[in-house]
Amino acid sequence: MANHLTPEELAKELGIDREEVIRVCIQEGVPIYQGKIDKTLFAAQLEALGRKPAASTS
């Protein structure tokens, strides 16, 4: 299973809006490299913000 996903793929997997994914990345400093986001890092940042991802990240 891929660990680096596009904002669209990550939003679909976690059950949130694409715009919210991008907002969290920009606001919290989660890097978007060549259009892809590290799913584990993003999920950890959501947890640090006190928000649980809707889907499992394993």
C-alpha positions as CSV (number, residue, x, y, z in Angstrom):
1,M,0.0,0.0,0.0
2,A,1.3,3.4,-0.9
3,N,2.4,5.8,1.8
4,H,2.6,9.0,-0.3
5,L,-0.7,10.1,-1.7
6,T,-2.1,13.0,-3.6
7,P,-4.4,15.4,-1.7
8,E,-7.4,13.8,-3.4
9,E,-6.4,10.3,-2.5
10,L,-5.6,11.2,1.1
11,A,-8.9,13.1,1.5
12,K,-10.9,10.1,0.2
13,E,-9.0,7.6,2.4
14,L,-9.4,9.7,5.6
15,G,-13.0,10.9,4.8
16,I,-12.2,14.6,4.8
17,D,-12.3,17.4,2.1
18,R,-9.3,17.9,-0.2
19,E,-9.2,21.5,0.8
20,E,-9.0,20.5,4.4
21,V,-6.0,18.3,3.6
22,I,-4.2,21.1,1.9
23,R,-5.1,23.6,4.7
24,V,-3.7,21.3,7.4
25,C,-0.5,20.8,5.3
26,I,0.1,24.5,4.9
27,Q,-1.0,25.5,8.4
28,E,1.0,22.7,10.2
29,G,4.0,22.5,7.9
30,V,3.3,19.0,6.5
31,P,5.3,18.9,3.3
32,I,3.7,18.3,-0.1
33,Y,6.5,17.0,-2.3
34,Q,5.9,16.7,-6.0
35,G,2.1,16.7,-5.4
36,K,2.2,13.9,-2.8
37,I,1.8,13.9,1.0
38,D,3.2,11.3,3.5
39,K,0.0,9.7,4.9
40,T,1.7,8.6,8.2
41,L,3.0,12.1,8.8
42,F,-0.3,13.7,7.9
43,A,-2.3,11.3,10.2
44,A,0.1,12.0,13.1
45,Q,-0.4,15.7,12.6
46,L,-4.2,15.3,12.7
47,E,-3.9,13.4,15.9
48,A,-1.6,16.1,17.4
49,L,-4.4,18.6,16.6
50,G,-6.8,16.4,18.5
51,R,-8.6,15.1,15.4
52,K,-8.7,11.4,14.6
53,P,-8.5,10.3,10.9
54,A,-11.7,8.6,9.8
55,A,-9.9,5.6,8.3
56,S,-7.1,3.5,9.5
57,T,-3.6,4.5,8.5
58,S,-2.0,1.1,8.7
